[in-house]
Amino acid sequence: MKMDGKNFPVQWSDGQWKSKLNEEQYRVLRQHGTERPFTGRYDMHFEKGVYSCAGCGEVLFRSGSKFDSGCGWPAFYQKAEDGKIVERTDSSFGMIRTEVLCGNCGGHLGHLFPDGPRPTGMRYCINSAALDFKEE
């Protein structure tokens, strides 16, 4: 997949994605869908560990940066490290937002908003269907 001039290391066919992901994961990660608020398994999940891309396994967030934003989706104020997430402008639905994608496979994760807590002031609003969790 190439998006906004970015080639992603993981280049699987549509058939490969469909065989790897369940229906909801495919809709979110590959079709830029959004799960309904307050329905995702990681919204109110606060165990210690790492959150990775459900598509390719790339580590994206650490539990220490997760917070309860009240928005209905898992929220993080900081990504695990630079290069793991790609940001791009999303002007769908008559809004201008910052979409966040997995830097490894290009999977749609959610959106980034400038209303998070310190120290970054950012809120990565992420679909649970786009994530896997590994306990530490």
C-alpha positions in Angstrom: 0.0 0.0 0.0 1.3 3.5 -0.9 -0.4 6.4 0.8 0.7 10.1 0.5 4.0 9.0 -0.9 4.7 6.5 2.0 5.4 2.9 1.1 4.6 0.6 4.0 6.9 -2.4 4.7 4.0 -4.8 5.0 2.4 -5.2 1.6 -0.3 -7.9 1.7 -3.0 -8.5 -0.9 -6.7 -7.9 0.0 -7.2 -11.6 0.2 -4.4 -12.0 2.7 -5.8 -9.3 4.9 -9.3 -10.9 4.8 -7.9 -14.2 5.8 -5.9 -12.7 8.7 -8.4 -10.3 10.2 -11.9 -10.8 11.5 -14.7 -8.8 9.8 -14.6 -5.8 12.2 -10.8 -5.6 12.2 -10.8 -5.6 8.4 -13.5 -2.9 8.3 -11.6 -0.7 10.6 -8.0 -1.3 9.6 -8.3 -1.8 5.8 -11.5 0.2 5.0 -11.0 3.1 7.5 -14.0 2.3 9.5 -14.8 3.3 13.1 -16.3 1.1 15.8 -19.2 2.4 17.8 -18.2 4.4 21.0 -18.0 2.5 24.3 -18.2 -0.9 22.5 -14.5 -1.7 22.1 -12.7 -4.2 24.4 -9.9 -1.8 25.2 -11.9 1.4 26.0 -11.8 0.8 29.8 -8.8 -1.6 29.8 -6.0 -0.5 32.0 -3.7 -3.5 32.4 0.1 -3.0 32.2 1.5 -4.0 28.8 1.8 -2.9 25.2 -0.8 -2.3 22.5 0.2 -3.4 19.0 -1.4 -3.3 15.5 -4.0 -6.1 15.1 -3.0 -6.3 11.5 0.8 -6.7 11.6 1.8 -6.8 15.3 3.8 -3.5 15.3 4.0 -2.1 18.9 2.2 1.2 18.8 1.4 2.3 22.4 2.5 1.5 26.0 -0.1 1.2 28.8 1.5 4.0 30.7 0.3 6.5 28.2 -3.3 5.3 28.2 -5.9 7.4 29.9 -9.7 7.5 30.3 -10.7 10.4 28.0 -14.5 9.6 28.2 -14.7 9.6 24.4 -15.7 5.9 24.1 -12.5 4.7 22.5 -9.1 3.8 23.9 -7.1 7.0 24.3 -3.3 7.5 24.6 -1.3 10.7 25.0 1.9 9.3 23.4 2.9 6.8 20.8 5.4 4.0 21.7 8.1 5.6 19.6 8.7 7.7 16.5 8.1 6.1 13.2 5.5 3.6 14.4 2.6 5.8 13.5 2.0 7.8 10.4 -0.3 10.9 10.5 -2.2 12.3 7.5 -5.0 14.8 6.9 -8.5 13.3 6.8 -11.2 15.5 5.3 -14.0 13.0 5.3 -17.5 13.7 6.6 -17.0 17.5 6.2 -14.4 17.6 9.0 -10.6 18.2 8.9 -8.9 15.8 11.3 -5.6 14.0 11.6 -5.9 10.3 10.8 -3.3 7.9 12.4 -2.1 4.8 10.5 0.2 2.0 11.5 3.6 2.9 10.1 4.3 -0.7 9.3 1.2 -1.8 7.4 -0.8 1.4 6.8 -3.8 0.1 8.8 -6.2 2.8 9.9 -6.0 3.1 13.7 -8.1 6.2 14.5 -7.5 9.9 14.9 -5.3 12.4 16.7 -6.7 15.4 18.6 -5.0 18.2 20.5 -7.0 17.9 23.7 -5.1 15.3 25.7 -3.4 15.5 29.0 0.1 16.6 29.8 2.9 16.1 29.0 2.0 16.0 25.3 -1.5 17.5 25.2 -2.4 15.0 22.5 -5.1 12.3 22.4 -4.7 9.4 20.1 -8.3 8.1 19.8 -7.9 4.5 18.6 -10.3 1.8 17.6 -10.1 -1.3 19.8 -10.5 -3.4 16.7 -7.2 -2.0 15.4 -5.3 -3.2 18.5 -4.0 -6.3 20.2 -2.7 -6.2 23.8 0.2 -8.1 25.4 0.4 -8.0 29.2 3.8 -7.3 30.8 
